[in-house]
Amino acid sequence: MTTAPSAANRAPAQTGRSILVRVLRCDGPGKPSRWEEFKVPVEKSANVISVLQYIAANPVTAQGQPTTPVVWDSGCLEEVCGACTMVINGKVRQSCSCLIDEYAPREGDVMTLEPMSKFPVIRDLWVDRSRMFHNLKRVKAWVPIDGTHNLGAGPREAPGNQEQRYVMSTCMACGCCLEACPQFTLEGDEKKWDEAFLGAHAINQARLFNAHETGKALARERLDQLAGPGGVNDCGNAQNCVKVCPKKIPLTESIAAMGRAVTVHGIKRFFGL
Amino acid sequence: MAPGFTGRFVSPNVPPQPGSRRSGRRKGLIVETSTSPKAAPSFFERNHLLLRRLHSLSGIVPIGVFLIAHLTTNSSLAWGKFGLRGQYPELGVQEGGVAYFQKEVTWISTQIPHLLLIEITLWGAILFHSVLGFMYARTGRSNTSSYGYGANWRYRLQRVSGYIGILFIFYHVATLRWGWTFLVPGGTKWDHHFSASTLASALRGGDNFTAAGVVVSAFYLIGITLLVFHFANGLWTAAITWGLTITAQAQRRWVYVCFALGAGLMAMGWSALIAAVMLNPAQARQVELKMQSKAGEAAAAITAPAASAKAGDPNRPSGQE
């Protein structure tokens, strides 16, 4: 399983070099995009975030034109929150874990930064990923424990089951799987979100919660959603999702497992069971 | 409650009332489920699972099963001599292929019951599979330029092979089955009594190669190749769709199975096409005529004892007499 950094250049990095960073900029929702270039001196162990910080402090293009600071989103800076996900050199990944030495090791090397294309741009490299949250709600990706009275202890979880679920639970909803997916396309109209393809992350979460002893209570509702428009059947099996997942979640196995569950569910539904 | 909270806690399980406040977008901290009033679900939305799975199934049964039978029959043009089991010992490999292929075609057109019903079922299945496939394919956007992984290329090729493959199937069936000879260079009409010779001249654009015939033959090569790929790859993805192969290892093992099947079908399809294109229609016609006269003799031989039986065969039961 190779992740996005396969685009990286593995030549030994030069010290004291400057690189050219091309950024796809956009002033706001619905505004046109444009490329801007920045010449950035690279410090030791620099990553894309530190490069963006340099640009924010020195908002002047490589042509000497003053411009606005580039906007981006970030949080944990250790590849567990997913906020800084963007398209780097044409492939999606987290920018915090993207080391400049691997991507632009020589003087004058070019790096391109683009916002994810499957979500509406808020500004520059910052996108609105609320459709991911919407899709998690579609598959009811939670454990139903809210009640007016004490429900007592939950059912026991077998260690094997826990182990299988653990990797699925590491999803940080970064959106890499959706950005790389040819079936998941940009949908600006929120009214169409309920019928549009859910994507690998939500299908994986449905599997996670259907495998949970308490989460199972909503299994049928999740399968109804997965059987419907935009559900697991809309997957075209390009399997890019599993290749770009930074958490190495077996997304294609989750898709196949939910495919099987939907097959059984559909047959039961057909015969009214 | 946190200061600045202006929304309401809303259970997503509660069905929304039309025109209620829940049809709004975002209120404070809580992002509400988008529940704007929608049009009644369409036929395709209501039967989404059924249509998707029928689309998957129709590609295997009947279309895929037919493809296997069809290519096996056609490849007999290449290996038929060895299937004759000593019949027509005077024929060479190529002529023997013609003879066996003619035998197969005769068997199909005279022995299979409800042939037209089977054909209509197939045409209906292909129409269904291609119309839905086209609709489904339009929902995706290939991105192999950014993500050039093998499976992603197969995703793209599956769609391209569907588009070109359906054009090929239409041309193939229209010219050789429905007799739309205006689409055939040279205007040859396929005839099941002269199956190999008329096939060869339809592919060549006449008894000898013409430029248009080369184009037709090349289109056959592309069409056969893409459709065999489409079936083999479709069989691989169907196993995921239905949930037969779940783990990555199982999916890899199934790739080998599908690849082997595809390679076998490809070998049969290509050998059939090469054998058909290499065939001299005039020579093939001689073999077919010879078979017809032999069949005539055989028929006479069968009817003769029957006639003699009426006259009073001692071995026949004679209860009615």
Contacts between the chains, C-beta under 8 A, distances in Angstrom:
chain1	res1	chain2	res2	distance
A	90	B	145	8.0
A	90	B	146	4.9
A	91	B	146	6.3
A	91	B	147	7.1
A	130	B	31	6.2
A	133	B	31	6.3
A	134	B	31	7.8
A	134	B	33	7.4
A	134	B	34	6.7
A	137	B	12	5.5
A	137	B	33	5.6
A	140	B	12	7.4
A	180	B	143	7.2
A	180	B	146	7.6
A	180	B	147	5.2
A	182	B	140	4.7
A	182	B	141	5.6
A	182	B	142	5.3
A	182	B	143	5.2
A	182	B	152	7.1
A	182	B	155	6.1
A	182	B	156	7.7
A	183	B	139	6.6
A	183	B	140	4.6
A	185	B	139	7.5
A	185	B	140	7.4
A	185	B	141	5.7
A	190	B	25	7.3
A	190	B	34	5.0
A	190	B	36	8.0
A	191	B	34	6.6
A	191	B	36	5.4
A	191	B	38	7.2
A	193	B	34	6.2
A	194	B	34	6.9
A	194	B	38	7.6
A	195	B	45	6.7
A	197	B	139	7.3
A	227	B	48	7.0
A	227	B	49	4.3
A	228	B	45	7.3
A	228	B	48	5.3
A	228	B	49	7.2
A	229	B	44	7.7
A	229	B	45	5.0
A	229	B	48	4.9
A	231	B	48	7.3
A	231	B	49	7.8
A	233	B	48	6.8
A	233	B	49	6.4
A	233	B	52	3.9
A	233	B	53	7.4
A	233	B	241	6.8
A	234	B	52	7.9
A	234	B	136	7.8
A	234	B	139	6.9
A	235	B	240	7.9
A	235	B	241	7.8
A	236	B	136	7.9
A	236	B	140	5.4
A	236	B	155	5.3
A	236	B	158	7.8
A	236	B	237	7.8
A	237	B	151	6.8
A	237	B	155	6.4
A	237	B	236	7.9
A	237	B	237	4.3
A	237	B	240	5.6
A	237	B	241	7.6
A	238	B	147	8.0
A	238	B	149	7.8
A	238	B	151	5.8
A	238	B	152	4.5
A	238	B	154	7.8
A	238	B	155	3.6
A	238	B	156	7.9
A	239	B	149	7.0
A	239	B	151	4.0
A	239	B	152	7.1
A	239	B	155	7.9
A	240	B	143	7.5
A	240	B	147	4.7
A	240	B	149	6.2
A	240	B	151	7.6
A	240	B	152	5.3
A	242	B	248	7.9
A	243	B	147	7.0
A	243	B	149	5.4
A	244	B	147	7.3
A	250	B	247	7.9
A	250	B	248	6.6
A	252	B	240	7.4
A	252	B	248	6.8
A	252	B	251	7.1
A	253	B	246	5.6
A	253	B	247	5.7
A	253	B	248	6.2
A	255	B	240	6.9
A	256	B	240	4.6
A	256	B	243	5.8
A	256	B	245	6.2
A	256	B	246	4.4
A	256	B	251	7.2
A	257	B	243	6.8
A	257	B	246	5.2
A	258	B	243	7.8
A	259	B	240	6.0
A	259	B	241	5.4
A	259	B	242	6.3
A	259	B	243	4.1
A	260	B	242	7.1
A	260	B	243	2.2
A	260	B	244	7.5
A	260	B	246	6.4
A	261	B	243	7.0
A	262	B	49	6.8
A	262	B	243	7.5
A	263	B	53	7.6
A	263	B	242	5.3
A	263	B	243	5.1
A	264	B	243	7.9
A	266	B	49	5.0
A	266	B	50	7.6
A	266	B	53	6.9
